[in-house]
């Protein structure tokens, strides 16, 4: 039970650091696995459990049970945060032991000798370890604080997005980007960008490859070869890519775009939906970049 409480606490702190919403039964399941692993270590015939690879695998499974996968990059960051939390906790416990407990305190302070009004320090392993652990712990804590501030700033600008195209509705989280000033140059219609994978089931089979390779201008020429149910809604929006000059983004004309932000619901019909072949957020916090005008105006023809 004690092991479950410790593992559960570490997982909850990891969730807090990463800003992940927890599900209690997943945390309990992951903690139970960690506790079972500790118990199995006392069985002599299971000595292979002491190996680094097995411990590494158990921690991966625990995190998968507790938080799911959610993408390789997000999973890697959660893994790093989990071990950072473990490192800080272990360092704090060891530091408390050395500084507070009588024997540990004596072992530490024996490294200081007073000679002729000065101090000579004999650095011992324990002293060096505690100093190093404190520096690393402070660095990790600072990184955690900065990361949480950045995530809080992003979440403050995340809104619910609903796109209506005929009878089809696409819903996702979107980031309201004040720096997004992408317009259709002919009609001055604002463009909101979404991950093309949200519409993968609606697109012809070969289109996703073209979109990822930024060759969408060739799709327009091949429309007769691959009929598309929303063919009359297709648009090509030029934009300037980084170090690539002018490129084209495939866009759709929706019937309506609904943005829910801070308790307000804003509906606009004057919009285009650009399709991006990549992943807009590394941890899938959002899957769309909302044009700021769509979060400010109401209605519109």
Buried (B, 14 or more C-beta within 10 A) or exposed (E): EEBBEBBBBBBBBBBBBBBBEBEEEBBBBBBBBBBEBBEEEEEEEEEEBEEEEEEEEBBEBBBBBBBBEBBEEBBEBBBBBBBBBBBBBEBEEBBEBBEEEEEBEEBBEEBEEEEEEEEEEEEEEBBEBBEEBEEBBEEBEEBBEEBBEEBEEBEEBBBBBBBBBEEBEBBBBBBBBEEBEBBBEEEEBBBBBBBBBBBEEBBBEEBBEBBBEBBBBEBEEEEEEEEBEBEEBBBEBEBEEEEEEEBBBBBBBBBBBBBBBEEEEBBBEBBBBBBBBEEBBEBBBBBBBBBBBBBEBEEBE
